Amino acid sequence: MTITVRNTLLGAGLLLCLLLLAGFLLAFAAAYSFQAPAGPLGRGVLVSLMALGGLLVYSLGAGLSLQRFFRKTVSSEMFFFIFFVISLSFESFKALGVLFQLWGLATYYGVIVARVVYFSRFFGVFCLLTSGLYATGIEYQKFEVVLGIAFLLAFTLSFSIPIDSSVFLPTLLYRIGGTVQLLAVFSALELFSILNFVLASILSRRREYLIMAGGLLLVIAGKDLLFFAHGAPAAVAAFAFLLAGTIVFGNRAHAIYLWT
């Protein structure tokens, strides 16, 4: 894949982030102003929605910064890492789930929202895994094919998981079936993503890859903490992990390739 095509794909993804941010703001305003029979939105829901807004800002800001910083290189590690960052913006669909609850719409719509969010989580972790695999030395250069495979796998998995529409969780999603098993799958994929960079450090004898593994660990901890934990302290800690991990990952990638 040429640099031009790569930047075009990333630009399209970042444009989608911007559109999702605009849509989120509209959904948040509608949810905040809606007067449900039980009263206005609770503090916990408001904090969760504000955290979603912060995640969108992170996704767009970090994606733009990394794309600009690495716009002159075809680094596969950074290409797929940036797509992971972009995938986080799809969690903003949770705001629609809240809005659908307030409006009393059929649970079918909330189920679709849950599947979209889990699609983004699958796609994001596949991008992280692919980024690590390229760091170990894979030379397959048809990135669009790899992205397509990740997309199809994420779509298939997210639309095959059972969802219990009778329970709306604090995560702002309906409860899914096989929660423990699914969590184990995500944890395994995330662990392998990190271990790939550790392996890359061993194979190349470069300490930078080991530091990138540490940065990736922070990023994963941040995005999972933001997804599962609730409250302002958890959100602050999650964003600190996300920002620190992204900076470490990008900085060490720059050191490896000496890009300017």
FENMO-V611853 format. One line per field, one symbol per residue. phi: phi as a letter, one per 40 degrees, with the letter a starting at -180 (. if undefined). psi: psi as a letter, one per 40 degrees, with the letter a starting at -180 (. if undefined). burial: # if it has 16 or more other ideal C-beta (glycine too) atoms within 10 Angstrom, else .. A space follows every 50 residues. Layout:
phi = ???
psi = ???
burial = ???
This chain:
phi = .ccccdccccccccccdcccccccccccccccccccdchcdccccccccc ccccccccdccccccccccbcbbbdcdcdcccccdccccccccdccdccc cccgcdcdccccdcccccccccccccccccdccccchcbcbcdccccccc cccccccccbccbcccbbcccgbccbcgdccccccccccccccccccccc ccccfbcdccccccccdccccccccccccbhcdccccccccccccccccc cccccccfcb
psi = hiddddddddddddddddddddddddddddddehgideaiiidddddddd dddddddddddddddddddfeeifhddddddddddddddeeeeddddddd ddefiieddddddddddddddddddddddddddddeehehegdddddddd ddddddddeehihheehhieefiihiifdddddddddddddddddddddd dddefhddddddddddddddddddddddiiiddddddddddddddddddd ddddddefi.
burial = #....##.##..##..#..##..#..##..#.........#...#.###. ##.###.###.###.##.##..#.########################## ##....#..###########################......#..##..# #..#..##..#.#....#..####.#.....#...#..##..##.##### #....#.##.#################..#....#.###.######.### .###.#....
